[in-house]
Amino acid sequence: MIRANIVVFGTERSGTTVLANMLRAVGWNFVPLKECYARNCEDARIRDWDRAHAECGLDYELTEADKQQQRDIMARYDGLAPWVIKDPVMVLTLHLWWWILEPQAMLLWIHRPVEHVARSMRFHRFMQHNDDEVPTPKAAMERALHRRQMAEQQFEQWGGLKHDFSLGALRSAACMFVPKRLEPRDWPEGEKA
């Protein structure tokens, strides 16, 4: 049975924090803020797990220890429904979370043009770089394009309910999901794989 929970999905600099904050404002729950990275609405344990597994690739098979860590992380959400989680690194790791998230959450993918993401990454120095070197426009574009392609692939393969929104549609995206108005049975149809 699908509950009224949401995974906000998208690359860094694409609007995930804005959407997560809007959902919080209309009634979705997060883990306590003291357990989140400052102002980013990201569960620190999810982000740490994702960063540790970000380079595993699509062929990686979860170990029982990985699954137990994920169960422990998600146990903190018991009783918080409707909840929302988000972590931009999840564009590289979502396939490792499917088994535990798909049955209980809708995937909301927020995206913006790759060129805008690359420019924002460069401006905010979100790139890995040496000697405080500002990343080149080409390096920023390559990172943004790779992450966008991973996001598209993972979104396409998600077997549960899913919606995608452009950054420009954020307000209407958040307003569609006011938990006090909608029960899971009233959700918009969305795409179902």
N, C-alpha and C positions, 0 to 999 in steps of 0.2 A: 504494500500500500504506500503510495506516495504522500508524504506530508508536505506542508507548506514551508519548505526550506529552499534556500537559494545558494548556488555557487556563482559568485560574480567572477567572470573569466575574461581575461584580456592581457595584452602585453603591458609592460610598464609604460607610463606616459600616455595611456589611451583613455583614461577616465574611470578606471576601476575604483579609485578612492572616492571620487565624487559620487558615483552611483551607490557605493556601499554606504556612504554617509547619508545620502538621500533615503535609502531604504531604512537605515537606523532611525531617521527622523520620523518616518511614517509607521514605525512599530516593529521592525525586525530586530532580533536580538543577536548580540555578539558575545563572545566570552568576555569576562570583565576587562575593562580597559587596561588595568595594571598588567594583564597578560598579553597585551597587544603591543606591536611596535607603535611608537608615538605617531599619532594623527593619521596613520595609514590604515587603520582598521584591520590589520593583519594579525592573526593569531600567531604568536611567536613560535609555538611548537610546530604548526603547519609550515611556516616559512623555513624554519631550521631543517625540518625533514625534507622539504622540497629542494632546498639548496644542496643538501647532502646527496640528493638523487638526481639533480638536474642534468648531469652528463651521462646518465645510465643508458639513454637511448630507448627506442621503441621496442627493442627485443628483450629488454631486461625482464627477468621473472622475479617476482617478489619472493623473498624468503619468508619463513614463518615468523622470524624476528621482525621483519618489516611490517607484516600484517598485524602483529601484536602491537607494535608502536602506533600504527594507524588506529587500531581499536581503542587504545588508551587515549589518543588525542580526541577521537570522536566521542568517547564516553563523556567528556566534559560538556558535550552539547545535549546530552539527555536532559529533558525537562526544560530546555531553552526554546523549543519550537514556538513560533517560527524563527529559525535562525538563518543567518547569512555568513558565509565565509568568503574570503578573497585572498589571493596571493598571486601577483603577476608571474612568479616563477612557475606557477601551475601550468602555463602554456607548454612547458617542457615535461611536466610530470602527471598531468591529468589522467593519462592512461593507467598510471599506477594506483590511482584512487577510484577508478570506476567501480570496482567490486563493492566498495563500501558507500560511495556517494550516489551512484545512479539510482538505487532503489528508494532513496529518501530525499532527493533534491532535484530542483530544476536548474539547468545551466543557463545563465544569462551572459552572453558574450557581448562585451562593449568594445567597439573598435573605431579607429579613425584612420585616415589615409597614412600609408607607410611613410611618406615624405614628412608629414607632420610629426609622427612619432620620432623619426630619426633626428629631425631638427630639435625637438624637445629633449631627446636623450643627450644630444651634443651640448645643448645649452645648459642643462642641469648636471652635466658630467656624470651621467649614469653608466658610462662605458668603463670597462676595465682598461686602465692605461698605465704606462710606466713613466716615472720621473715627472709626474704631474703634467704630462703632455696632453693637450686637448685632442680628443679623437678627431680624425679626419672626417669630412663629410662622407667619404666612401665607407669607412669603417662603421660609422653610425648607421648608414643605410643598409649595410650588409647584416648587421645585428638586428635591426628592425625588420628587415625582410625575412630573415631566418625565423624569427619569433612569430611573425605573422603567418608564415607557412605552417609552422608547428601548430599554431592556434587553429587555423583553418582545418588542418587534418584531424586534430583531436575533436573539434566541434562536430565535424562531419561524422565521426565514428561514435559519438556519444549516443547511447541507445535509449536514453530517457527523454523526458520533456526538455525542450530547449528553445531559446529565442535569441536572436541577435539584434543589436541596436547600434546605430552609429552614434558617435559622441553628440551630434546635434540633436538626437532624439532622447537625450537623458531624462528630461522632465517627464515626457510621456511614458518613458520606460518605468520610472519610479512610481508614477501615479497608477499604473496598471496593477501594481502589486501592493496595495494597501491591505495589510493582513486583517484588519478589523472589518473590512468590507468583503473580502474574498475568502471563501473556504476552498480547500483543494479541488473540490468537485466543480467550483465555479471558475477555475483558471481558464485563461484563453487556451485554445487548442494547441497552439505552438506546433512545432515539428516533432514527430514521433518517428524514430528510425524503425 
